[in-house]
Amino acid sequence: MAVIMYVDFPHKGAFGEEMATQMEGLAQSINKEPGFIWKYWTQNEAEKTAGGVYAFDTRENAEKYLAMHSERLAQWGYTDIRGRVFEINETLSKINKSI
C-alpha cells in the first residue's frame, strides 16, 4: 500500500527558481530511489523552511529513504529535520479524487 512521507527543516539557502536550479541534480536522483512514486517540493521563504511531500509504494521504502535523506541533510549542515510517514486512507482519498 502506498504511503505519504512529509519532511521539513529550517533552510537558509535559496528559494524559488534559484533553489530549483541548485537542486535539479538532487531532484533527478530522487526519481531513482526504490519505491518512489512522486514528490512535491515545499518551501516557505517567510519562515525559512523547505522540504517535501513524497509518495512511496511501501512504508519500508519510505522509511529507508527518510533515514538516508535525513543523514544526507545532516551532512549538508541541516538540523531540526522533521520527517513522518503516513498510511493513506484509500476509501476517503478516492472521494477527493486523490487515488
HUHURA-V459527 format. One record per residue. RES is the residue in three letters. SS is DSSP state (h for helix, s for strand, l for the rest). NEAR is the number of other C-alpha atoms within 10 Angstrom. Layout:
res = <RES,RES>
ss = <SS,SS>
near = <NEAR,NEAR>
This chain:
res = <MET,ALA,VAL,ILE,MET,TYR,VAL,ASP,PHE,PRO,HIS,LYS,GLY,ALA,PHE,GLY,GLU,GLU,MET,ALA,THR,GLN,MET,GLU,GLY,LEU,ALA,GLN,SER,ILE,ASN,LYS,GLU,PRO,GLY,PHE,ILE,TRP,LYS,TYR,TRP,THR,GLN,ASN,GLU,ALA,GLU,LYS,THR,ALA,GLY,GLY,VAL,TYR,ALA,PHE,ASP,THR,ARG,GLU,ASN,ALA,GLU,LYS,TYR,LEU,ALA,MET,HIS,SER,GLU,ARG,LEU,ALA,GLN,TRP,GLY,TYR,THR,ASP,ILE,ARG,GLY,ARG,VAL,PHE,GLU,ILE,ASN,GLU,THR,LEU,SER,LYS,ILE,ASN,LYS,SER,ILE>
ss = <l,l,s,s,s,s,s,s,s,s,l,l,l,l,l,h,h,h,h,h,h,h,h,h,h,h,h,h,h,h,l,l,l,l,l,s,s,s,s,s,s,s,s,s,l,l,l,l,s,s,s,s,s,s,s,s,l,l,h,h,h,h,h,h,h,h,h,h,h,h,h,h,h,h,h,l,l,l,l,l,l,s,s,s,s,s,s,l,l,h,h,h,h,h,h,l,l,l,l>
near = <10,18,19,20,20,19,19,18,19,17,18,12,12,16,18,11,9,10,12,14,11,13,13,10,10,10,13,10,10,15,13,10,14,15,17,18,16,14,18,11,14,16,20,13,14,6,10,14,16,19,20,15,17,18,22,23,16,16,19,14,17,26,16,13,19,19,11,12,16,20,14,12,13,13,10,9,9,15,13,10,15,13,18,13,19,13,12,14,12,13,10,11,11,10,9,9,7,9,11>
